[in-house]
Amino acid sequence: MQMTCALKHIAITGTSSGIGKATMEAAVAAGFHVFAGDRANDSARGGTVPDGETLTKIHLDITKADDIAVAVKLIDGHVGEAGLDGLANIAGIGI
């Protein structure tokens, strides 16, 4: 598959709040196409950046193999052989 998107691509986990959300917003502002992973069921609430040309929101719980497989397939379908330019694994929980 040949990629048609000329942007650099980054996947970020934990984008529903805190550092992950801020990282997502900064990456979009810097011109990246961001794949924003969020384990919340309502990932539409995951930031001030609308889902679209530079942001793809993904339901992603990094503890679930099925979620990871779906995310990999979606990202691979977009970036193809070019792959990702970056990965920020920020997912976590506060206790």
BAROGU-287304 format. One record per atom (N, C-alpha, C, O, CB): residue number from 1; atom name; x, y, z. Coordinates in steps of 0.05 Angstrom, whole numbers. Each point is the difference from the previous one (the first is absolute). Glycine has a CB too. Layout:
NODE     i   at        X        Y        Z
NODE   NUM   CA        X        Y        Z
...
***
This chain:
NODE     i   at        X        Y        Z
NODE     1    N       17      -24        0
NODE     1   CA      -17       24        0
NODE     1    C       18       25        0
NODE     1    O       19        1       15
NODE     1   CB      -56      -26        9
NODE     2    N       29       44      -40
NODE     2   CA       15       25       -1
NODE     2    C      -14       22       15
NODE     2    O      -24        3       -3
NODE     2   CB       43      -17      -42
NODE     3    N       -4       27       62
NODE     3   CA      -12       21       17
NODE     3    C       -5       25      -17
NODE     3    O       17        8      -16
NODE     3   CB        6      -26       57
NODE     4    N      -46       31      -38
NODE     4   CA       -6       24      -14
NODE     4    C        1       25       18
NODE     4    O       -1       22      -10
NODE     4   CB      -28      -49      -21
NODE     5    N       32       23       57
NODE     5   CA        1       22       19
NODE     5    C       29        9        2
NODE     5    O       18      -17        6
NODE     5   CB      -58        0       20
NODE     6    N       46       42      -30
NODE     6   CA       27       11        1
NODE     6    C       10        7       28
NODE     6    O       23        7        3
NODE     6   CB      -30       10      -50
NODE     7    N      -11      -18       67
NODE     7   CA        8        8       27
NODE     7    C       17      -22       13
NODE     7    O        0      -23       -8
NODE     7   CB      -42       50       11
NODE     8    N       56      -19       17
NODE     8   CA       14      -19       18
NODE     8    C      -22      -12       18
NODE     8    O      -19       14        7
NODE     8   CB       65       11       -9
NODE     9    N      -42      -49       11
NODE     9   CA      -21      -14       16
NODE     9    C       11       -9       27
NODE     9    O       23      -10        2
NODE     9   CB      -44       -6      -45
NODE    10    N        4       19       63
NODE    10   CA        7       -8       27
NODE    10    C      -24      -13       13
NODE    10    O      -23        9       -4
NODE    10   CB       57       28        8
NODE    11    N      -30      -58       11
NODE    11   CA      -21      -13       16
NODE    11    C        5        8       29
NODE    11    O       23       -2       10
NODE    11   CB      -29      -37      -43
NODE    12    N      -15       47       47
NODE    12   CA        2        8       28
NODE    12    C      -22      -14       15
NODE    12    O      -23        0       -8
NODE    12   CB       43       45       -4
NODE    13    N      -12      -59       34
NODE    13   CA      -20      -13       17
NODE    13    C       -6       18       24
NODE    13    O       15       17        7
NODE    13   CB        1      -63      -21
NODE    14    N      -39       41       26
NODE    14   CA       -8       15       24
NODE    14    C       -8       29       -5
NODE    14    O        7       18       15
NODE    14   CB       23      -47       10
NODE    15    N      -44       34      -47
NODE    15   CA       -6       27       -9
NODE    15    C      -26       12       12
NODE    15    O       -8       22       -8
NODE    15   CB       32      -33      -33
NODE    16    N      -37       -3       59
NODE    16   CA      -25       11       11
NODE    16    C        4       22       20
NODE    16    O      -18       17        4
NODE    16   CB       -2      -62      -11
NODE    17    N       44       47       19
NODE    17   CA        4       21       20
NODE    17    C       30        3        5
NODE    17    O       17      -15      -10
NODE    17   CB      -62        6       31
NODE    18    N       52       29       -5
NODE    18   CA       27        4       10
NODE    18    C       21        3      -21
NODE    18    O       -3       13      -21
NODE    18   CB      -11      -38       59
NODE    19    N       37       11      -33
NODE    19   CA       24        2      -18
NODE    19    C       -7      -10      -28
NODE    19    O       10       11      -19
NODE    19   CB       20      -16       60
NODE    20    N      -45      -17      -42
NODE    20   CA       -7      -11      -26
NODE    20    C      -16       19      -17
NODE    20    O        5        3      -24
NODE    20   CB       -4      -48       44
NODE    21    N      -21       58       -8
NODE    21   CA      -16       19      -14
NODE    21    C       17       24       -9
NODE    21    O       -3        9      -23
NODE    21   CB      -38      -23       50
NODE    22    N       57       24       -9
NODE    22   CA       17       23       -7
NODE    22    C       20       -7      -22
NODE    22    O        6       16      -18
NODE    22   CB      -10        1       65
NODE    23    N       15      -42      -47
NODE    23   CA       19       -9      -20
NODE    23    C      -15       -2      -27
NODE    23    O       11        8      -21
NODE    23   CB       16      -33       55
NODE    24    N      -51       15      -34
NODE    24   CA      -16       -2      -24
NODE    24    C       -4       27      -13
NODE    24    O        4        4      -23
NODE    24   CB      -27      -45       41
NODE    25    N       14       60       -1
NODE    25   CA       -6       27      -10
NODE    25    C       25       14      -10
NODE    25    O       -1       14      -21
NODE    25   CB      -37      -11       54
NODE    26    N       61       -7      -20
NODE    26   CA       25       12       -9
NODE    26    C       10      -12      -26
NODE    26    O       10       14      -17
NODE    26   CB        2       -5       65
NODE    27    N      -16      -36      -51
NODE    27   CA        9      -13      -24
NODE    27    C      -17        9      -24
NODE    27    O       11        5      -22
NODE    27   CB        4      -44       49
NODE    28    N      -41       42      -24
NODE    28   CA      -17        9      -21
NODE    28    C        8       29       -7
NODE    28    O        2        7      -24
NODE    28   CB      -40      -37       39
NODE    29    N       42       47        5
NODE    29   CA        9       28       -5
NODE    29    C       27        1      -14
NODE    29    O        4       19      -15
NODE    29   CB      -30       -5       55
NODE    30    N       43      -34      -36
NODE    30   CA       26        0      -13
NODE    30    C       -1      -12      -28
NODE    30    O       20        0      -14
NODE    30   CB        0       -5       59
NODE    31    N      -43       -3      -54
NODE    31   CA       -4       -9      -27
NODE    31    C        1      -30       -5
NODE    31    O        1       -9      -23
NODE    31   CB       19       50       11
NODE    32    N      -21      -57       34
NODE    32   CA       -1      -29       -3
NODE    32    C      -29      -10       -5
NODE    32    O      -19       14        8
NODE    32   CB       59      -17       22
NODE    33    N      -42      -19      -43
NODE    33   CA      -26      -15        0
NODE    33    C        2      -18       24
NODE    33    O       19      -17        2
NODE    33   CB      -25       18      -54
NODE    34    N      -12        2       71
NODE    34   CA        1      -15       25
NODE    34    C      -21      -22        1
NODE    34    O      -24        5       -7
NODE    34   CB       41       37       30
NODE    35    N       -9      -66      -16
NODE    35   CA      -18      -21        6
NODE    35    C       -2        0       31
NODE    35    O       19       -7       14
NODE    35   CB       -7      -22      -56
NODE    36    N      -35       38       52
NODE    36   CA       -4        5       28
NODE    36    C      -15      -24       13
NODE    36    O      -24       -3       -4
NODE    36   CB       24       53       -4
NODE    37    N       15      -65       25
NODE    37   CA      -12      -23       13
NODE    37    C      -12        8       27
NODE    37    O       12       14       16
NODE    37   CB       20      -44      -38
NODE    38    N      -57       21       27
NODE    38   CA      -15        7       24
NODE    38    C      -17      -24        8
NODE    38    O      -15      -10      -17
NODE    38   CB       14       60        4
NODE    39    N        4      -59       38
NODE    39   CA      -15      -24        8
NODE    39    C      -29        6        7
NODE    39    O      -16      -18        4
NODE    39   CB       59       -2       12
NODE    40    N      -50       45      -13
NODE    40   CA      -27        8        7
NODE    40    C      -19       -9      -23
NODE    40    O        8        1      -23
NODE    40   CB        9       39       51
NODE    41    N      -41      -47      -20
NODE    41   CA      -19       -8      -21
NODE    41    C       -8       23      -18
NODE    41    O       -6       -4      -23
NODE    41   CB      -11      -31       54
NODE    42    N       17       59      -20
NODE    42   CA       -8       24      -15
NODE    42    C       26       16       -7
NODE    42    O        5       20       12
NODE    42   CB      -51      -18       11
NODE    43    N       61      -12      -43
NODE    43   CA       25       13       -7
NODE    43    C       -5       27      -13
NODE    43    O       19       15       -4
NODE    43   CB        2      -59       -1
NODE    44    N      -46       51       -2
NODE    44   CA       -5       26      -12
NODE    44    C        5       23       20
NODE    44    O        3       23       -9
NODE    44   CB      -37      -45      -21
NODE    45    N       35       16       55
NODE    45   CA        5       21       20
NODE    45    C       29        5        4
NODE    45    O        8       16       17
NODE    45   CB      -50      -29        5
NODE    46    N       59       -1      -36
NODE    46   CA       29       -1        5
NODE    46    C       17       24       -8
NODE    46    O       23       -4       -6
NODE    46   CB      -29      -43        2
NODE    47    N       -5       71        3
NODE    47   CA       18       22       -5
NODE    47    C      -13       23      -15
NODE    47    O      -24       -2       -8
NODE    47   CB       61      -30        7
NODE    48    N      -23       54       -2
NODE    48   CA      -11       23      -13
NODE    48    C        5        0      -30
NODE    48    O      -11       17      -14
NODE    48   CB       19        8       56
NODE    49    N        7      -45      -52
NODE    49   CA        5       -2      -28
NODE    49    C      -21      -18      -13
NODE    49    O       -5      -23       10
NODE    49   CB       55       29       -2
NODE    50    N      -64        3      -29
NODE    50   CA      -21      -17      -12
NODE    50    C       13      -23      -15
NODE    50    O       21        3      -13
NODE    50   CB      -52       36       10
NODE    51    N       17      -62        3
NODE    51   CA        9      -23      -15
NODE    51    C       -2        8      -30
NODE    51    O      -20       11       -8
NODE    51   CB        4      -44       44
NODE    52    N       36       27      -51
NODE    52   CA       -1        8      -28
NODE    52    C       27       -5      -14
NODE    52    O       12      -21        4
NODE    52   CB      -46       55        7
NODE    53    N       41      -16      -28
NODE    53   CA       24       -3      -18
NODE    53    C       26       -5       16
NODE    53    O       17      -14      -10
NODE    53   CB      -40       43      -23
NODE    54    N       26      -16       56
NODE    54   CA       25       -3       15
NODE    54    C       -3      -15       26
NODE    54    O       20       -3       15
NODE    54   CB       -6       45      -35
NODE    55    N      -37      -53       25
NODE    55   CA       -5      -15       25
NODE    55    C      -18      -23       -6
NODE    55    O      -22        3      -11
NODE    55   CB       29       38       39
NODE    56    N        1      -65      -20
NODE    56   CA      -16      -24       -1
NODE    56    C       -2      -11       28
NODE    56    O       20       -9       11
NODE    56   CB       -7       -1      -59
NODE    57    N      -37       11       60
NODE    57   CA       -4      -11       27
NODE    57    C       -6      -29       -2
NODE    57    O      -15      -10      -17
NODE    57   CB       -3       54       33
NODE    58    N       31      -59        3
NODE    58   CA       -3      -29        0
NODE    58    C       -7       -9       28
NODE    58    O       12        7       20
NODE    58   CB       22      -12      -57
NODE    59    N      -55      -12       38
NODE    59   CA       -6      -13       26
NODE    59    C       22      -20        5
NODE    59    O        3      -19      -15
NODE    59   CB      -54       25       11
NODE    60    N       67       -1       25
NODE    60   CA       23      -17        5
NODE    60    C        6       -3       29
NODE    60    O        8       18       14
NODE    60   CB       11       -4      -57
NODE    61    N      -24      -39       53
NODE    61   CA        8       -7       27
NODE    61    C       25      -18       -4
NODE    61    O       -2      -22      -11
NODE    61   CB      -46       24       31
NODE    62    N       71        8      -12
NODE    62   CA       26      -14       -6
NODE    62    C        2      -26       15
NODE    62    O       20      -15       -5
NODE    62   CB        1       59       -3
NODE    63    N      -40      -51       25
NODE    63   CA        1      -26       14
NODE    63    C      -17      -21      -15
NODE    63    O       -2      -22        9
NODE    63   CB        9       46       34
NODE    64    N      -19      -16      -66
NODE    64   CA      -17      -18      -15
NODE    64    C       11       -5      -28
NODE    64    O        2       18      -16
NODE    64   CB      -42       -1       42
NODE    65    N       48      -42      -30
NODE    65   CA       12       -8      -26
NODE    65    C      -17        7      -24
NODE    65    O       10        8      -21
NODE    65   CB       13      -44       45
NODE    66    N      -50       33      -21
NODE    66   CA      -18        6      -22
NODE    66    C        1       30       -7
NODE    66    O        0        7      -24
NODE    66   CB      -30      -45       37
NODE    67    N       31       55        7
NODE    67   CA        1       29       -5
NODE    67    C       26        7      -14
NODE    67    O        1       16      -19
NODE    67   CB      -29       -7       59
NODE    68    N       50      -21      -32
NODE    68   CA       26        5      -12
NODE    68    C        0       -9      -29
NODE    68    O       10       14      -17
NODE    68   CB       13      -20       62
NODE    69    N      -34      -17      -51
NODE    69   CA       -1      -11      -27
NODE    69    C      -16       19      -18
NODE    69    O        8        5      -23
NODE    69   CB       -5      -52       41
NODE    70    N      -26       57       -9
NODE    70   CA      -16       18      -15
NODE    70    C       16       26       -6
NODE    70    O       -1       10      -22
NODE    70   CB      -42      -30       42
NODE    71    N       56       31        1
NODE    71   CA       16       24       -3
NODE    71    C       22       -4      -21
NODE    71    O        5       17      -17
NODE    71   CB      -16       -4       64
NODE    72    N       25      -35      -45
NODE    72   CA       22       -6      -19
NODE    72    C      -10       -1      -28
NODE    72    O       12       11      -18
NODE    72   CB       12      -37       54
NODE    73    N      -47       12      -40
NODE    73   CA      -11       -2      -27
NODE    73    C       -8       27      -11
NODE    73    O        5        6      -23
NODE    73   CB      -22      -52       35
NODE    74    N        4       63        5
NODE    74   CA       -9       26       -9
NODE    74    C       25       18       -7
NODE    74    O        0       13      -21
NODE    74   CB      -41      -17       50
NODE    75    N       61        4      -12
NODE    75   CA       24       16       -5
NODE    75    C       14      -10      -25
NODE    75    O        8       16      -17
NODE    75   CB       -4       -6       67
NODE    76    N        0      -36      -52
NODE    76   CA       14      -11      -23
NODE    76    C      -14        6      -26
NODE    76    O       12        5      -20
NODE    76   CB        5      -41       50
NODE    77    N      -44       36      -29
NODE    77   CA      -15        6      -24
NODE    77    C        4       29       -9
NODE    77    O       -4        6      -24
NODE    77   CB      -30      -39       39
NODE    78    N       42       50        3
NODE    78   CA        4       29       -7
NODE    78    C       29        5       -7
NODE    78    O        6       13      -21
NODE    78   CB      -43        0       51
NODE    79    N       56      -23      -14
NODE    79   CA       28        7       -5
NODE    79    C       15      -20      -18
NODE    79    O       20        8      -12
NODE    79   CB      -21       13       57
NODE    80    N       -9      -45      -47
NODE    80   CA       12      -20      -18
NODE    80    C       29       -5        8
NODE    80    O        7        0       23
NODE    80   CB      -38       14      -59
NODE    81    N       47      -19       15
NODE    81   CA       28       -7        4
NODE    81    C       17       23       13
NODE    81    O       21       -5       11
NODE    81   CB      -25      -25      -50
NODE    82    N       -6       55       37
NODE    82   CA       15       22       12
NODE    82    C        1       -2       30
NODE    82    O       19        9       13
NODE    82   CB      -34       20      -51
NODE    83    N       -5      -42       50
NODE    83   CA        0       -3       29
NODE    83    C       -5       26       15
NODE    83    O       -4       21      -12
NODE    83   CB       34      -60        6
NODE    84    N      -28       37       32
NODE    84   CA       -3       23       18
NODE    84    C       26       15        3
NODE    84    O       22      -12       -3
NODE    84   CB      -59      -12       27
NODE    85    N       35       50      -20
NODE    85   CA       24       16        6
NODE    85    C        5        2       30
NODE    85    O       21        7        9
NODE    85   CB      -30       19      -51
NODE    86    N      -12      -33       58
NODE    86   CA        4        0       29
NODE    86    C      -22      -14       14
NODE    86    O      -22       -5      -10
NODE    86   CB       45       48        5
NODE    87    N      -17      -50       30
NODE    87   CA      -19      -13       18
NODE    87    C        4       11       28
NODE    87    O       22        0       11
NODE    87   CB      -23      -42      -39
NODE    88    N      -21       52       40
NODE    88   CA        2        9       28
NODE    88    C      -20      -17       16
NODE    88    O      -24        4       -2
NODE    88   CB       37       44      -12
NODE    89    N       -3      -67       30
NODE    89   CA      -17      -17       15
NODE    89    C       -3       12       28
NODE    89    O       16       -4       18
NODE    89   CB        0      -37      -44
NODE    90    N      -38       57       29
NODE    90   CA       -4       15       24
NODE    90    C      -23      -11       17
NODE    90    O       -6       10       21
NODE    90   CB       22       30      -45
NODE    91    N      -29      -61       14
NODE    91   CA      -23      -12       14
NODE    91    C        8       -9       28
NODE    91    O       22      -10        4
NODE    91   CB      -41       -5      -48
NODE    92    N        2       20       63
NODE    92   CA        4       -8       27
NODE    92    C      -24        7       17
NODE    92    O      -18       13       -9
NODE    92   CB       68       -8        4
NODE    93    N      -50      -14       30
NODE    93   CA      -21        7       18
NODE    93    C       11       11       26
NODE    93    O       22       -8        9
NODE    93   CB      -51      -27      -29
NODE    94    N       15       54       31
NODE    94   CA        8       11       26
NODE    94    C      -13      -15       23
NODE    94    O      -24       -5       -1
NODE    94   CB       30       50      -21
NODE    95    N       10      -52       41
NODE    95   CA      -11      -14       23
NODE    95    C        4       16       25
NODE    95    O       -8       -8       22
NODE    95   CB       18      -36      -44
***
